[in-house]
Amino acid sequence: MWRMVRKVTLAAGGLMAFGLGALALMIWASNPMAEAQADKGAQPFKDTKGPHLVIQVAGDYANGTVVIDLLPHVAPKTVAQIIKLADSGAYDGVVFHRVINGFMAQTGDVKYGRRGGDLSRAGMGGSSLPNVPAEFSNVPFQRGTVGMARADDPNSGNSQFFIMFAPAPQLNGQYTVFGHVISGMDVVDKIKRGNGANGEVTQDPDYMAKVTVQQ
């Protein structure tokens, strides 16, 4: 889902850089039933007792704690990468740079998405760690599912991730699922929506003030 995060103005690829991921995003974003679908929600996910990613969200719209149950039995390499980044403090102060109502909220660009800096390239960066190979599974994208962003190359996941507001079966088997929100979905629902052409939050985005891991 770098395919979901790249801007259409990118000189390197424009619309073609999005591929099927972008098409799914644009269809979902233009769906008049999207907000209603998000409001219907789904049954809360059960805690698998795996490591928990604890995100303190702050901003003008969303404030509170989101707890993500990580799924190392589904995506061990991806979970290890997320834990390493969180433990290093890399996610602290990183904004939700792309948020589409009824679809998903995306964050995790530790290079270009840091609060207080120039956010004009937010969504185009990753971290200094190597990319993580795809760990696609049969776990579906539902409300509260957390997936790894990537570029056209399936093995290009690095630091960016997204949280679903609503089910998105068009993403199944296309992106790595590595966690589920088990607490704080009400906080996720309040994250400031984007007003840019592809869901970019162009002004004062909400952000991850502190991200920790509870084993």
C-alpha contacts under 8 A as a table, 3 or more apart, distances in Angstrom:
res1	aa1	res2	aa2	distance
1	M	4	M	4.55
1	M	5	V	6.18
1	M	21	G	6.57
1	M	148	M	6.96
1	M	149	A	3.76
1	M	150	R	3.93
1	M	151	A	5.62
1	M	152	D	7.77
1	M	175	Y	7.02
2	W	5	V	4.57
2	W	6	R	5.68
2	W	18	F	7.75
2	W	123	G	7.29
2	W	124	M	7.28
2	W	149	A	5.34
2	W	150	R	4.17
2	W	151	A	4.09
2	W	152	D	7.28
3	R	6	R	5.79
3	R	17	A	6.35
3	R	18	F	4.19
3	R	19	G	6.56
3	R	21	G	5.58
3	R	22	A	5.84
3	R	149	A	7.79
3	R	150	R	6.40
3	R	151	A	4.99
3	R	152	D	6.13
4	M	18	F	6.34
4	M	21	G	5.77
4	M	22	A	5.20
4	M	25	L	6.71
4	M	149	A	7.52
5	V	98	R	7.01
5	V	106	Q	7.91
5	V	123	G	5.26
5	V	124	M	7.06
5	V	149	A	7.75
6	R	10	L	7.19
6	R	17	A	7.58
6	R	18	F	7.06
6	R	123	G	6.09
6	R	124	M	6.03
7	K	10	L	5.66
7	K	14	G	7.37
7	K	123	G	7.96
7	K	198	N	6.99
8	V	13	G	7.78
8	V	14	G	4.63
8	V	15	L	5.34
8	V	198	N	7.75
9	T	14	G	5.62
10	L	13	G	5.86
10	L	14	G	5.21
11	A	14	G	6.21
12	A	17	A	7.73
13	G	16	M	5.64
13	G	17	A	4.77
14	G	17	A	5.72
14	G	18	F	7.65
15	L	18	F	5.61
15	L	19	G	7.48
15	L	22	A	7.94
16	M	19	G	5.63
17	A	152	D	7.00
18	F	21	G	5.91
18	F	22	A	4.57
18	F	23	L	7.27
18	F	151	A	7.95
18	F	152	D	7.27
19	G	22	A	5.74
19	G	23	L	6.70
19	G	152	D	7.02
20	L	23	L	5.02
20	L	24	A	6.18
21	G	24	A	5.22
21	G	25	L	6.26
21	G	171	L	7.44
22	A	25	L	4.87
22	A	26	M	6.09
23	L	26	M	5.21
23	L	27	I	6.12
24	A	27	I	5.24
24	A	28	W	6.07
24	A	170	Q	6.49
24	A	171	L	7.62
25	L	28	W	5.16
25	L	29	A	5.99
25	L	103	F	7.67
26	M	29	A	5.07
26	M	30	S	6.17
26	M	198	N	7.68
27	I	30	S	5.35
27	I	31	N	6.30
28	W	31	N	5.16
28	W	34	A	6.88
28	W	102	G	7.63
28	W	103	F	6.51
29	A	34	A	7.22
29	A	100	I	6.41
29	A	101	N	6.91
29	A	102	G	7.09
29	A	103	F	6.68
30	S	34	A	7.94
31	N	34	A	5.33
32	P	35	E	7.36
33	M	36	A	5.30
33	M	37	Q	6.08
34	A	37	Q	5.09
34	A	38	A	6.20
34	A	101	N	7.23
34	A	102	G	4.50
34	A	103	F	7.08
34	A	166	A	7.73
35	E	38	A	5.00
35	E	39	D	6.18
35	E	101	N	6.49
35	E	102	G	4.59
36	A	39	D	5.06
36	A	40	K	6.37
36	A	102	G	7.70
37	Q	40	K	5.27
37	Q	41	G	6.81
37	Q	102	G	6.94
37	Q	166	A	6.25
37	Q	167	P	7.87
38	A	41	G	5.35
38	A	102	G	5.23
38	A	103	F	7.64
38	A	143	R	7.20
38	A	165	F	5.52
38	A	166	A	4.44
38	A	167	P	7.63
39	D	166	A	7.91
41	G	143	R	5.92
41	G	165	F	7.84
41	G	166	A	6.37
42	A	142	Q	7.48
42	A	143	R	6.21
44	P	182	I	6.59
45	F	180	H	6.65
45	F	181	V	7.03
45	F	182	I	5.69
46	K	182	I	6.85
47	D	50	G	7.53
47	D	69	D	6.26
47	D	182	I	6.54
48	T	69	D	6.90
48	T	71	L	7.68
49	K	52	H	7.96
49	K	69	D	7.33
50	G	69	D	6.19
50	G	70	L	5.75
50	G	71	L	6.33
50	G	72	P	7.21
50	G	215	Q	7.08
51	P	69	D	6.32
51	P	70	L	5.52
51	P	71	L	7.78
51	P	213	V	6.72
51	P	214	Q	5.70
51	P	215	Q	4.43
52	H	67	V	6.38
52	H	68	I	5.46
52	H	69	D	4.74
52	H	70	L	5.67
52	H	213	V	5.58
52	H	214	Q	5.03
52	H	215	Q	6.36
53	L	67	V	5.75
53	L	68	I	4.95
53	L	69	D	6.53
53	L	70	L	6.78
53	L	83	I	7.73
53	L	211	V	6.99
53	L	212	T	5.98
53	L	213	V	4.76
53	L	214	Q	6.54
54	V	65	T	6.88
54	V	66	V	5.88
54	V	67	V	4.65
54	V	68	I	6.41
54	V	211	V	5.63
54	V	212	T	5.24
54	V	213	V	5.98
54	V	214	Q	7.22
55	I	65	T	5.67
55	I	66	V	5.09
55	I	67	V	6.34
55	I	208	M	6.24
55	I	209	A	7.52
55	I	210	K	5.97
55	I	211	V	4.57
55	I	212	T	6.69
56	Q	63	N	7.50
56	Q	64	G	5.83
56	Q	65	T	4.67
56	Q	66	V	6.49
56	Q	208	M	5.74
56	Q	209	A	5.47
56	Q	210	K	5.14
56	Q	211	V	6.30
57	V	62	A	6.41
57	V	63	N	5.18
57	V	64	G	5.37
57	V	65	T	6.05
57	V	66	V	7.23
57	V	187	V	7.67
57	V	206	D	7.17
57	V	207	Y	5.77
57	V	208	M	4.70
57	V	209	A	5.72
57	V	210	K	7.46
58	A	61	Y	7.75
58	A	62	A	5.74
58	A	63	N	4.47
58	A	64	G	6.76
58	A	206	D	5.82
58	A	207	Y	5.56
58	A	208	M	6.32
58	A	209	A	5.95
59	G	62	A	5.65
59	G	63	N	6.24
59	G	204	D	7.79
59	G	205	P	6.96
59	G	206	D	4.34
59	G	207	Y	6.24
60	D	63	N	7.82
60	D	192	K	7.78
60	D	204	D	7.74
60	D	205	P	7.95
60	D	206	D	6.59
61	Y	190	K	5.91
61	Y	191	I	5.87
61	Y	192	K	5.67
61	Y	206	D	6.82
62	A	187	V	5.71
62	A	188	V	7.21
62	A	190	K	4.96
62	A	191	I	4.95
62	A	192	K	7.04
62	A	206	D	6.63
63	N	187	V	6.47
64	G	184	G	7.28
64	G	187	V	5.95
65	T	183	S	7.75
65	T	184	G	5.78
65	T	187	V	7.04
66	V	181	V	7.06
66	V	182	I	7.94
66	V	183	S	5.69
66	V	184	G	4.32
66	V	185	M	6.75
66	V	187	V	6.79
66	V	188	V	7.28
67	V	181	V	5.81
67	V	182	I	5.87
67	V	183	S	5.02
67	V	184	G	6.31
68	I	146	V	7.95
68	I	179	G	6.04
68	I	180	H	5.34
68	I	181	V	4.34
68	I	182	I	5.83
68	I	183	S	7.18
69	D	179	G	5.37
69	D	180	H	5.32
69	D	181	V	6.20
69	D	182	I	6.30
70	L	79	V	6.58
70	L	178	F	5.90
70	L	179	G	4.30
70	L	180	H	6.76
71	L	74	V	5.40
71	L	75	A	6.25
71	L	76	P	7.28
71	L	79	V	6.89
71	L	178	F	5.26
71	L	179	G	5.26
72	P	75	A	5.09
72	P	76	P	4.14
72	P	77	K	7.64
72	P	78	T	7.89
72	P	79	V	5.71
72	P	80	A	7.76
72	P	178	F	7.19
73	H	76	P	6.00
74	V	135	E	7.60
74	V	137	S	7.04
74	V	177	V	7.54
74	V	178	F	6.67
75	A	78	T	5.45
75	A	79	V	6.12
75	A	135	E	5.56
75	A	136	F	7.86
75	A	176	T	7.20
75	A	177	V	7.03
75	A	178	F	5.53
76	P	79	V	5.22
76	P	80	A	6.13
77	K	80	A	5.12
77	K	81	Q	6.31
77	K	132	V	6.70
77	K	133	P	7.71
77	K	135	E	7.90
78	T	81	Q	5.12
78	T	82	I	6.28
78	T	132	V	6.27
78	T	133	P	7.97
78	T	135	E	7.58
78	T	148	M	7.80
78	T	176	T	7.98
78	T	178	F	6.70
79	V	82	I	5.09
79	V	83	I	6.12
79	V	178	F	6.27
80	A	83	I	5.18
80	A	84	K	6.13
81	Q	84	K	5.12
81	Q	85	L	6.25
81	Q	132	V	7.55
81	Q	158	N	7.66
81	Q	159	S	7.66
82	I	85	L	5.23
82	I	86	A	6.14
82	I	159	S	6.93
83	I	86	A	5.09
83	I	87	D	5.93
83	I	213	V	6.61
84	K	87	D	5.24
84	K	88	S	6.23
85	L	88	S	5.24
85	L	89	G	6.47
85	L	90	A	5.34
85	L	91	Y	6.64
85	L	159	S	7.60
86	A	89	G	5.21
86	A	90	A	5.94
86	A	91	Y	5.79
86	A	92	D	7.85
86	A	211	V	5.76
86	A	212	T	5.69
86	A	213	V	6.76
87	D	90	A	7.66
87	D	211	V	7.99
87	D	212	T	6.33
87	D	213	V	6.81
89	G	92	D	5.48
89	G	210	K	7.77
89	G	211	V	7.07
89	G	212	T	7.90
90	A	110	V	6.19
91	Y	94	V	5.51
91	Y	108	G	6.33
91	Y	110	V	6.21
91	Y	208	M	6.93
91	Y	210	K	7.15
91	Y	211	V	6.14
92	D	208	M	5.84
92	D	209	A	5.28
92	D	210	K	4.67
92	D	211	V	5.85
93	G	114	R	5.66
93	G	115	R	5.46
93	G	207	Y	6.12
93	G	208	M	5.33
93	G	209	A	4.85
93	G	210	K	6.81
94	V	107	T	6.93
94	V	108	G	6.20
94	V	109	D	6.74
94	V	110	V	6.24
94	V	113	G	5.43
94	V	114	R	4.39
94	V	115	R	5.71
94	V	207	Y	5.56
94	V	208	M	5.47
94	V	209	A	7.32
95	V	107	T	5.91
95	V	108	G	7.30
95	V	109	D	7.83
95	V	113	G	5.69
95	V	114	R	6.07
95	V	115	R	5.90
95	V	205	P	6.02
95	V	206	D	5.83
95	V	207	Y	3.87
95	V	208	M	6.12
96	F	99	V	6.82
96	F	105	A	6.52
96	F	106	Q	5.45
96	F	107	T	4.37
96	F	108	G	7.54
96	F	113	G	7.98
96	F	191	I	7.87
96	F	201	V	7.53
96	F	205	P	6.09
96	F	206	D	5.84
96	F	207	Y	5.47
96	F	208	M	7.63
97	H	105	A	7.97
97	H	106	Q	6.23
97	H	107	T	5.82
97	H	113	G	6.90
97	H	122	A	6.23
97	H	123	G	6.61
97	H	194	G	7.80
97	H	200	E	5.78
97	H	201	V	5.38
97	H	202	T	7.88
97	H	205	P	6.60
98	R	105	A	6.04
98	R	106	Q	5.21
98	R	107	T	7.11
98	R	123	G	7.63
98	R	193	R	7.64
98	R	194	G	6.04
98	R	198	N	7.62
98	R	199	G	5.11
98	R	200	E	4.40
98	R	201	V	5.66
99	V	103	F	7.85
99	V	104	M	5.89
99	V	105	A	4.25
99	V	106	Q	6.05
99	V	191	I	7.67
99	V	192	K	7.03
99	V	193	R	4.89
99	V	194	G	5.06
99	V	199	G	5.37
99	V	200	E	6.53
99	V	201	V	6.72
100	I	103	F	5.39
100	I	104	M	5.54
100	I	105	A	6.42
100	I	193	R	5.92
100	I	194	G	6.13
100	I	198	N	7.97
100	I	199	G	5.17
101	N	104	M	6.87
101	N	165	F	7.53
101	N	193	R	6.27
102	G	165	F	5.54
102	G	166	A	5.91
103	F	164	M	5.92
103	F	165	F	5.20
103	F	166	A	5.72
103	F	167	P	7.78
103	F	168	A	7.44
104	M	162	F	6.29
104	M	163	I	5.42
104	M	164	M	4.28
104	M	165	F	5.10
104	M	166	A	7.36
105	A	162	F	5.41
105	A	163	I	5.31
105	A	164	M	6.59
105	A	165	F	7.41
105	A	188	V	7.84
105	A	191	I	7.53
106	Q	160	Q	7.20
106	Q	161	F	5.77
106	Q	162	F	4.12
106	Q	163	I	6.49
107	T	113	G	7.75
107	T	123	G	7.77
107	T	160	Q	5.67
107	T	161	F	5.74
107	T	162	F	6.27
108	G	113	G	7.22
108	G	126	G	7.66
108	G	159	S	5.48
108	G	160	Q	3.99
108	G	161	F	5.86
109	D	112	Y	5.79
109	D	113	G	4.80
109	D	114	R	7.38
109	D	122	A	6.50
109	D	123	G	5.83
109	D	124	M	7.32
109	D	125	G	5.47
109	D	126	G	5.30
109	D	127	S	7.41
109	D	159	S	6.30
109	D	160	Q	5.34
110	V	113	G	5.64
110	V	114	R	6.22
110	V	125	G	7.02
110	V	126	G	5.89
110	V	127	S	5.85
110	V	159	S	7.11
110	V	160	Q	7.94
111	K	114	R	7.00
111	K	122	A	7.99
111	K	125	G	5.31
111	K	126	G	5.68
111	K	127	S	6.04
112	Y	117	G	7.85
112	Y	118	D	7.30
112	Y	119	L	6.20
112	Y	120	S	7.98
112	Y	121	R	5.81
112	Y	122	A	4.75
112	Y	123	G	7.01
112	Y	124	M	7.03
112	Y	125	G	5.69
112	Y	126	G	7.87
113	G	117	G	7.62
113	G	118	D	7.93
113	G	119	L	5.78
113	G	121	R	7.52
113	G	122	A	4.58
113	G	123	G	6.81
113	G	125	G	7.81
114	R	117	G	5.88
114	R	118	D	7.97
114	R	119	L	7.32
115	R	119	L	7.76
115	R	207	Y	7.21
118	D	121	R	7.44
119	L	122	A	4.94
121	R	124	M	5.75
121	R	125	G	7.63
122	A	125	G	6.85
123	G	160	Q	7.86
126	G	158	N	5.73
126	G	159	S	5.31
126	G	160	Q	6.65
127	S	130	P	7.87
127	S	158	N	6.61
127	S	159	S	6.06
129	L	158	N	7.20
130	P	158	N	6.91
131	N	155	N	6.85
131	N	156	S	5.28
131	N	157	G	5.42
131	N	158	N	4.68
132	V	155	N	5.98
132	V	156	S	6.20
132	V	157	G	5.17
132	V	158	N	5.85
133	P	154	P	7.06
133	P	155	N	4.06
133	P	156	S	6.59
133	P	157	G	6.79
134	A	154	P	5.57
134	A	155	N	4.86
134	A	156	S	7.56
134	A	157	G	7.15
134	A	175	Y	7.42
134	A	176	T	6.19
135	E	175	Y	7.87
135	E	176	T	5.30
135	E	177	V	7.77
136	F	173	G	5.44
136	F	174	Q	6.77
136	F	175	Y	6.10
136	F	176	T	4.82
136	F	177	V	7.05
137	S	173	G	5.99
137	S	176	T	7.03
137	S	177	V	7.29
138	N	172	N	7.20
138	N	173	G	6.44
139	V	172	N	7.39
139	V	173	G	7.96
139	V	177	V	6.79
140	P	145	T	7.97
140	P	169	P	6.71
140	P	172	N	5.41
140	P	173	G	7.77
140	P	177	V	7.92
141	F	145	T	5.60
141	F	146	V	7.91
141	F	164	M	7.35
141	F	167	P	5.64
141	F	168	A	5.50
141	F	169	P	5.97
141	F	171	L	6.58
141	F	172	N	5.95
141	F	177	V	7.58
142	Q	145	T	5.33
142	Q	164	M	6.65
142	Q	166	A	5.91
142	Q	167	P	3.88
142	Q	168	A	6.30
142	Q	169	P	7.69
143	R	163	I	7.96
143	R	164	M	5.11
143	R	165	F	5.08
143	R	166	A	4.10
143	R	167	P	5.03
144	G	163	I	5.99
144	G	164	M	5.13
144	G	165	F	6.29
144	G	166	A	7.30
144	G	180	H	5.58
144	G	181	V	5.00
144	G	182	I	7.85
144	G	185	M	6.89
145	T	163	I	5.85
145	T	164	M	5.51
145	T	177	V	7.10
145	T	179	G	6.19
145	T	180	H	4.57
145	T	181	V	6.46
146	V	161	F	6.95
146	V	162	F	5.63
146	V	163	I	4.58
146	V	164	M	6.50
146	V	177	V	5.92
146	V	178	F	6.10
146	V	179	G	4.97
146	V	180	H	5.47
146	V	181	V	7.24
147	G	161	F	5.59
147	G	162	F	5.40
147	G	163	I	6.63
147	G	175	Y	6.38
147	G	176	T	5.48
147	G	177	V	4.40
147	G	178	F	5.86
147	G	179	G	7.06
148	M	157	G	6.17
148	M	158	N	7.83
148	M	159	S	7.68
148	M	160	Q	6.28
148	M	161	F	4.43
148	M	162	F	6.51
148	M	175	Y	6.29
148	M	176	T	5.36
148	M	177	V	6.48
148	M	178	F	7.12
149	A	157	G	5.72
149	A	158	N	7.54
149	A	159	S	7.63
149	A	160	Q	5.24
149	A	161	F	4.93
149	A	162	F	6.77
149	A	175	Y	7.09
149	A	176	T	7.96
150	R	153	D	7.14
150	R	154	P	6.64
150	R	155	N	7.46
150	R	156	S	5.18
150	R	157	G	4.48
150	R	158	N	7.28
150	R	160	Q	7.66
150	R	175	Y	7.59
151	A	154	P	6.85
151	A	156	S	5.80
151	A	157	G	7.28
152	D	156	S	7.70
153	D	156	S	5.50
154	P	157	G	7.38
154	P	175	Y	7.78
157	G	160	Q	7.35
163	I	188	V	7.94
164	M	167	P	6.93
164	M	168	A	7.85
165	F	188	V	7.79
165	F	189	D	6.86
168	A	171	L	5.84
168	A	172	N	7.45
169	P	172	N	5.23
171	L	174	Q	5.25
171	L	175	Y	6.43
172	N	175	Y	6.85
173	G	176	T	7.40
181	V	184	G	7.16
181	V	185	M	6.53
182	I	185	M	7.49
184	G	187	V	5.16
184	G	188	V	6.61
185	M	188	V	4.88
185	M	189	D	6.19
186	D	189	D	5.13
186	D	190	K	6.71
187	V	190	K	5.33
187	V	191	I	6.83
188	V	191	I	5.45
191	I	206	D	6.25
192	K	201	V	7.49
192	K	205	P	6.33
192	K	206	D	6.05
193	R	199	G	7.23
193	R	201	V	6.46
194	G	198	N	7.92
194	G	199	G	4.41
194	G	200	E	4.73
194	G	201	V	3.91
194	G	202	T	6.82
195	N	198	N	7.92
195	N	199	G	5.73
195	N	200	E	6.07
195	N	201	V	5.85
195	N	202	T	6.74
196	G	199	G	5.01
196	G	200	E	4.55
196	G	201	V	6.30
196	G	202	T	6.39
197	A	200	E	6.82
201	V	204	D	7.47
201	V	205	P	5.76
202	T	205	P	7.22
208	M	211	V	6.72
